[in-house]
Amino acid sequence: MGRHMNDLFGLGGEPVLGAIFDLDGVLVDTAKYHYLAWKRLAQELGFFFTEEDNERLKGVSRLRSLEILLETGHCSMTEEEKAAAAEKKNAWYVEYLHALDEGALLPGSREYLRQLRAGGIKTALGSASKNAPLILERLSIAPFFDAVIDGNLVSRAKPDPEVFLKGAKALALSPSSCVVFEDSAAGIEAARAGGMRVIGVGRPENLPGAEKYVASLQELLFCPDQIWW
């Protein structure tokens, strides 16, 4: 059975029993909402934050993202001011999320999750976002996950493997039997540090260290006339 289950991922080798997904950039496109909120904060602080600057925020925690933004604008804050600014940014982001609907799902996301469930693969979310439960609810994909590990349950940001190790533990699986889907270099580094296999969602040159690369989960869907289990 393991060989056939690995066909779900396009991977050979040891059977994969669990899949752990990052959220933003893998299943859903909320990056524009993050960017709008960070850009709004930067403008309030008196400088312009570009989409190119925003690329540095992928896969890192909210507070680390704020630090990068402050570095970009050559600004400084006390720890109390940082906490207040991060909360303000998050409030704006949540405000934007109310416009989120199922149309924000990336190509193949829902179908691939359904396919994994039909194949008996356990699934978990492993995201730095503290708003993950809200996003899953808005997208109507919460039932596809056996476990949700988000920013409320971890203390160390990627590239630390904590979020993925907790995901594997929640699925009652060994790290080596799990594959992680990531769109950030920090996330791929975290998965590898945790002893997991990784599929990079995006351009290979931006995601070193993954075992396989896809532009979207759409590429992993099977043809309907083939039987895999």
Buried (B, 14 or more C-beta within 10 A) or exposed (E): EEEEBBBBBBBEEEEBBBBBBBBBBBBBBBBEBBBBBBBBBBEEBEBEBEEEBBEBBBBBBBBBBBBBBBEBBEBEBEEEEBEEBBEBBBEBBBEBBEEBEEEBBBEBBBBBBBBBBEBEBBBBBBBBBBBBBBBBEBBEBBEBBBBBBBBEBBEEBBBBBBBBBBBBBBBEBBBBBBBBBBBBBBBBBBBBBBBBBBBBBBEEEBBEEBBBBBEBBEBBBBEEEEEEE
